Amino acid sequence: ETWRMVTEEVDGQVQFEYAQEFADRINEKTDGRITIEPYEFGGLGNETDQVEQLETGAVEMAVMSPGFTGNMVKEGQLFALHFLFPDDVAKTQEVLNNSEALNTDLREKYEEHGISPLSFWTEGAMQWTSNTPIEEPADFEGLKMRTQTSPLILESYKAYGADPQSMSWGELYTALDRGTVEGQENPIFFIGDASFHEVQDYMTISNHNNYVAMTTVNSDWYEGLDEETQSTIDETVQEMQEWVFEEQKSQNEEWLQTIKEDEENATEIIELTEEQREAFRSEAMGVRDFYRNEVSTVDGAILDKLEQEISDISGEDTG
Ligand code: 6CS
């Protein structure tokens, strides 16, 4: 038996490494009965095509970012909200592992569309890269910012005065190089591995959000598996949470060093102070009201619960 697992990244990057490790573990646990074929980004289309492939059952499994499902699952856009998760990435992962708001309530919202998220995991804190320095919200004024497709991500940048547009990451290097867009957000490993720093002058360490990915399965397919196979999947998904945390951590650390030392493509690194981050945070808070009033189909109930869970774990007030 062979299952297909699509990812949004290429060989060496976190999602694809995840899929390979996941495949190895399942193959071993089932004594070779089940083989998983991981697909690199681009092999079966772009990120949005992949959402459709999982929805229709053309593929069984996917590593998927909520940033590409916002037009389908409105509630899933809460991941677009800046300064929501704890600053500490390990604490963010703890929230993602234990949150009932995400693992039960939000999961049900995805299941209405035939997609079951089995886990949520971070690929690291996101940073901004740009051609002009970004130190305060005013620096975003009119800046052509590339984002993923979820409308609330665009809304988050409009709140700073930017001019956001969505596109696949497959087009992003060229768009930055030609100036079609002037800035973007991503975790450091991805900025480095996709060489965005080659065509950008600044990287602002903003930690304004965490990049979250989901391990997802086609719901009907998963429901149709025997119980033993389901528990093998569930158990492996759980084991992988710690594995992928370590993987993103080392990739992000290594790439930060590499970008710093890359003299040929010098990138100025701007570290925001807490005071500077506070200025962005206060501009970003209005987007939460927008989410509650205009986006959520349950009056922000999932976000309310998540905010409570975050403050229980971090001891920080999220609002
Ligand atoms: O910026 C993006 O859209 C891409 N970034 C990451 C970290 N993974 C895949 C995604 O498509």
Boltz pocket constraint, residues with backbone or C-beta under 6 A from the ligand:
constraints:
  - pocket:
      binder: B
      contacts: [[A, 8], [A, 9], [A, 47], [A, 65], [A, 123], [A, 148], [A, 167], [A, 168], [A, 169], [A, 185], [A, 186], [A, 187], [A, 190], [A, 211]]
      max_distance: 6.0
